[in-house]
Amino acid sequence: MSILRMPLRVGEVVCATVRRKLAPHRVLISLKGHTLVAEPEREVSPGDEIQVKVLSVFPRIRLRLLTSPPPAQLRPSGPPLDLRT
């Protein structure tokens, strides 16, 4: 398995777009110009703009799906979003 060269930092919050549904619990997302397969724990739909927080980048990318942020902070929602790279 090759490691994806992507400029992600642990703790960073980034915006991603859900491109399409591959299976009931598997979607394709666009993140920083790359397309990745994600396994979200909560329902997302194609076209959704989602905010995610980077939890780890090695040995695999792990993201936490965030809810709409309140004015001063971002709240986590549910378990991390696992990505296969």
C-alpha positions as CSV (number, residue, x, y, z in Angstrom):
1,M,0.0,0.0,0.0
2,S,1.4,3.4,-0.9
3,I,1.2,6.4,1.4
4,L,-0.8,9.2,-0.1
5,R,1.2,12.4,-0.3
6,M,-1.3,14.9,0.9
7,P,-0.6,18.1,2.9
8,L,-2.7,17.2,6.0
9,R,-1.7,18.1,9.6
10,V,-3.1,16.5,12.7
11,G,-5.6,18.9,14.3
12,E,-6.3,20.7,11.0
13,V,-10.0,21.3,10.1
14,V,-10.7,21.0,6.3
15,C,-13.7,21.1,4.1
16,A,-14.5,18.0,1.9
17,T,-17.2,17.3,-0.7
18,V,-19.1,14.0,-0.9
19,R,-18.9,13.0,-4.6
20,R,-20.9,9.8,-4.7
21,K,-22.1,6.8,-2.7
22,L,-20.2,3.6,-3.4
23,A,-22.1,1.3,-0.9
24,P,-24.3,1.8,2.1
25,H,-21.4,2.8,4.3
26,R,-18.8,3.9,1.7
27,V,-18.6,7.2,-0.2
28,L,-16.1,9.0,-2.4
29,I,-15.0,12.4,-1.1
30,S,-12.8,15.2,-2.5
31,L,-10.4,16.6,0.0
32,K,-7.6,19.1,-0.9
33,G,-7.7,18.1,-4.6
34,H,-7.6,14.4,-3.9
35,T,-10.4,11.8,-4.2
36,L,-10.6,9.3,-1.3
37,V,-12.8,6.5,-0.2
38,A,-14.4,7.2,3.2
39,E,-16.5,5.1,5.6
40,P,-18.6,7.6,7.5
41,E,-20.4,6.5,10.6
42,R,-23.3,8.8,9.9
43,E,-25.3,9.3,6.8
44,V,-23.9,11.7,4.2
45,S,-25.2,12.3,0.7
46,P,-23.6,13.2,-2.7
47,G,-23.1,16.9,-2.9
48,D,-22.8,17.4,0.9
49,E,-20.0,19.8,1.9
50,I,-18.6,18.4,5.2
51,Q,-16.0,19.7,7.6
52,V,-13.6,17.2,9.0
53,K,-10.8,17.4,11.6
54,V,-7.6,15.4,11.0
55,L,-7.0,12.9,13.8
56,S,-4.1,11.0,12.3
57,V,-2.3,10.7,9.0
58,F,-0.2,7.5,9.6
59,P,-0.6,4.6,9.2
60,R,-3.9,5.7,7.7
61,I,-5.8,8.9,7.5
62,R,-8.4,9.3,10.2
63,L,-10.9,12.2,10.2
64,R,-13.7,13.2,12.5
65,L,-16.8,14.5,10.9
66,L,-17.8,17.8,12.4
67,T,-21.3,19.3,12.8
68,S,-22.0,22.9,11.7
69,P,-19.7,24.9,14.0
70,P,-21.2,27.1,16.7
71,P,-19.8,30.7,16.5
72,A,-16.7,30.2,18.6
73,Q,-15.7,26.5,18.2
74,L,-16.2,23.3,16.2
75,R,-17.9,20.3,17.9
76,P,-17.1,16.7,17.0
77,S,-20.1,14.5,16.0
78,G,-19.9,10.8,16.3
79,P,-16.9,8.4,15.8
80,P,-14.0,9.2,13.5
81,L,-14.4,8.9,9.7
82,D,-11.9,6.2,8.5
83,L,-10.3,6.6,5.1
84,R,-8.6,3.9,3.0
85,T,-5.7,5.4,1.1
